[in-house]
Structure formats: C-alpha cells, structure tokens
Amino acid sequence: MGRVPHRCPKCGQTTGCVHDYRVQKIKHTQIFSRRTAIFYRKRRYVCKNKDCGKRFYEENSIVERYQRQSVEFNQSIGIELIHGKNFKDVASRFGTSPTTVMRHFDKISSSMLKETNQLPEVIAIDEYKGDAGGEKYQTVIADPIHRKPLEILIDRKKDTLVAYLKEHGANIKLVYGTYITT
C-alpha cells in the first residue's frame, strides 16, 4: 500500500509523517488447500501538531483494528456458517477454535435479531433445559401462528415471566403454555 496522508484521530490534523513500521501476522483464507498467513508491514503515523503528537496506524482494507484474521477470512467463516455447518467443523476447516467461530456467528446473527417491543395477541410459553446464566431451565416465548420464537428468558421463574409480560404483553389475549415454577 502506498503512503498517503492520514487524519489524526485525536486532533483531526492531516499528517503524512511516518513514525515507524510494525509487522503483523494475519491469518488468511486457504490458497490451494493450504493455510495462509499474511505478514503485513503496518505503517504507524505520528501527528506533527505540537500539542498532539498522537501515534496511530494507517487505514487498510486487509485487517480490522485489533484483529488477527483478515477481512476475507472472517467473510469465509460467515459464508460457511450461513450454509448451516456446525461450529466444530468450520473451526477445523479454517484452523481456528470453535469459540472463535461462535464469536463470528454471534456477530453475524446479532444484526439479524430484532428486539421484541410488543408481543402479539396469541403467544405460546414453554420451558426447556438449557444452561444460561447459571440457570438449568429457560423459558421460551413463541408466536404459534407464525411458528417462530420471540424471546428466551433467562430462567423459568414466575417473577421473571410476570415482569417480562408487564413490560411487553399489553396486547396478549390468548396464551398456550406449560407450568412455570416459582
């Protein structure tokens, strides 16, 4: 990448003065079925404003800030996840951990989730065995007409459900469900 002037993130002044270079190893997508790494020589600029002196990295399209995987690597994992592969298989294919793949999944899916502000007139309530927030069971609230989950509550306690319904359940006319413990 060529050297171009950059704007200081602290004071906003434009500078083209390079402070130093640092090499960053970046995990990249496979090429010819072989794992690939990019050794990127990152440029660090220094602001010449005498009151500022901020040092900062150049903008690039290879890797996002604080990341060790290339943008293409992250996009490839996202494509695999969209096609319904499980976390362990995707992780082994890309030479990373299942936890990293789960973080990518959470990042992708969070943009697709919509917060439920108001529940529909007909809802279904059920419990299921999970393991979230130190609780053994969670409560799922679903739309039985459109057959989709609306909300998952952290536990199956009556107080939790009552508090949620007070906040979001003004429209409810009919509830299908199982028992909720106290």
BELKA-V559767 format. One line per field, one symbol per residue. phi: phi as a letter, one per 30 degrees, with the letter a starting at -180 (. if undefined). A space follows every 10 residues. Layout:
phi: ???
This chain:
phi: .ddbdbdddc ciddbbddda bbcbdbdbdd bhibdbbccc ddcccbdddd dcidcadddb cdbddicccd ddeddddedd dddidddddd dddcibcedd dddddddddd dcdcdddbdd dcbbbbcbdb abiicdbbcc cbcddchbdc abcdbcdddd dddddddccd ddcbbcacdc dc
